[in-house]
Amino acid sequence: MVEVTQEDRLLVADILDEVSDLLDHTGIGQVADLIRDGEYDEHDCVVIATHHRIAAENAALERAAKVADELGGVRPKTADQEPFRAQHTRANTIATAIRALKGPADDPA
């Protein structure tokens, strides 16, 4: 189970409020209130929103890690390779650290 944030709850509750207004159905608004208050975190909508947020964060972290990977692969034009090895090692360490920040990638289903 992933950690649901208040932002996840607010996103889903706001969407449900809009649906409630469109359908003129108060029951949906009551569910939105329960979600907003954190009393209904297991609702599929909340879980799906949470997984989408985590997937977006993970994608951004992977893009950052790939930049670090690319920086580590840039070879200097000089004959001295020692600075390249140090730069490559630092870039790999940074890329590994960035990837370690990623959240769980399990399916919402």
N, C-alpha and C positions, 0 to 999 in steps of 0.2 A: 504494500500500500504506500502510496506517495503522500507527502505532506501537502495538504490543501492550505493555500494562503487566503487571507482575507480578500486579496485582489481577485483570486479565482472565484470566491463566493460572490463578490460584487458583480463580476462580469456575468455570471449565470443569472443572478437575481435581476439584474437590469434587463437582460434579454427576456426573461420570463415576465417582467413587468410590462415590457412592450407588447408581448404576445397577449397578455391579459387585457391590456387596453384595446388592442385590435379586436379581440373576441368578446370584450365586455364580460369577462368571466372572472369572478372574484376568487375562485378556488386557486387559480394559477397565481394570483397575487399573494395568497396566503402561503403557498409553497415557496414563492420568492422570498417572503419574509423569514421563513424557517431557514432557508439556505443562507440568507444574509446574516442571520444570527448564529450560523455555524452548527445548527441542530440537524442538518440533513446532508452532511458531507459525503455520505455514501451514494447519494443520488447520481445516476449515470451522467447527467449533464455536468455536474461538478467534477466528477472523475475525468470525463472527456476534456473539459476545459483545462484541468490541471495537467493532463498528459500533453495537450497541445502547447501549454506554456513551457513545460519542461523540454519538449522537442525543439521549440524555438530557441530556448537558451542553449541546449546542447549543440544545435546547428551553428549558432554564433560562436560558441567556444571552439568547435571543430574548425571553423573558418580561421579563427585566430591561431590555432595550433598549426594549420597548414601554412600560414604566413611565417611562423617561426621555423617550420620545416624548410621552407624555401630560403629563408635567410641563412640557415645552416648549410645549404647546398651551394651558396655563392662562393666560387673559388676566386682568390685574389689573382691578379695578373703578374705578381712577382714570383720569383723562384722559391722564396721562403714559404714553406707550407705549415710551419709551426703555428703562426697566428690563425691560419685557416682551421687547424685541428681544434684550437681553443674555442674559436667562434662556433664551429660545428657542434662541439660538445655543449656549449652554453645554449645554443638554439635547440638542440635535442632535449636538454633538460627543461627548457621553458615550454616546449611543445608537450612534453610528458606531464608537466605540472598543470598546464591548461587542460589537458584531457582528463586529468584526475578530478577536476572541478565539475565534470559533467554529472548530471543527476541520473536517476534510474531510467532505463529505456524500455521497461516492460510495457506490454500492450494494454490499452484501456479496456479491452473486451473481456 
